[in-house]
Each structure stands twice: as C-alpha cells, then as structure tokens.
Amino acid sequence: MDRTKRTIEAAIFLSQEPVALEKLSEKLGLEIKEVERVIEELLEEYKSRGIILRKVAGGYKFFTAPDLSDFLKPFIEDKPVKLSRHLLEVLAIIAYKQPITKKEIAQIRGQNPDGAIKSLLEKGLIEVAGRSDSPGRPKLYRTTKEFLYHFGLESIDDLPEISLEEVLDEQSY
C-alpha cells in the first residue's frame, strides 16, 4: 500500500466525524482526483472486512460491518442515544418537511413540539436554519450533519419515501 493511500486511510480513521474529499485534498496537499481514486480503492478493499468504509453526511468514515453487530455487542460499553417516539415523530416531520417552523410542526403533529425541539437541538440532530418570512418571523428548523451521521445517510435525499401524513394517521389512537 502506498504512502498516499495509507495517509488517507489513517486520516479517516483518526477523525471522529466523516471526512469530506475536499478536506482530505486540502489538508494533505493532494489533487481531488487523486483523493477520489484512493477512496475508490479503499471502498473496494474494505467491502469484505470487519471494518467498512462508507460515505455518510458528505464525507467518509469507518464503521464496523453491520453483519457483525450481534457478535460485537459485548464489546460496546457506550449506550446509543435513544430517542423517544415523541422525539422521533418531531424529528421525522422536520426531516421530511425542512425547513419548517414550530407552528407547522404543531399543525402536522397536533401537539406542542417545544420540548422535543429543545431536546433535538441539544442532541445536535436539528438546528435553526434562519427565519420564515411569515408574520412574527418564526425560526425555521432543519436537520444537521449529525442527523445524517446518526442515521447512516449520505444526504437528506437518502431518506426513504413515505407519506408523513399517512404514518402519523396510523400512529394516532
């Protein structure tokens, strides 16, 4: 394995967040085409290993292979972030309708979303995306890169296609 490939591999391994091609190119002083070539090689090499390389949230990150998750559970000490049904519902509304105001979330869900929005902001899964032009100029909310990372998505376009209204109707009692 050449030094360039080893350096890119190590840089991705060291980073706690996904690393973008542009960042690798800039920080390592390499042409973007060279970084792309090496990434393609690494993606292929890591396909069948216990560690895989994936593109998520606009960058590249190493993960354990999903098919090994049951075997690796005894080695995991940190408990994953658990989201209540209430938080997941509000997060889904924001993800599928972003950018969106609190009032719009409340209209869709039929409940006040203040607590959920505060919690999702604290967890870094959503952020303020600006202000609406509607009266009072309420804040607009959108998902973050942390959201993409947490759910293993490369971009918001990777969300499964659903009818949010149908899902929420099914959930109501």
Order of alpha helices (4+ residues) and beta strands (2+ residues): alpha-alpha-alpha-beta-beta-alpha-alpha-alpha-alpha-beta-beta-alpha-alpha
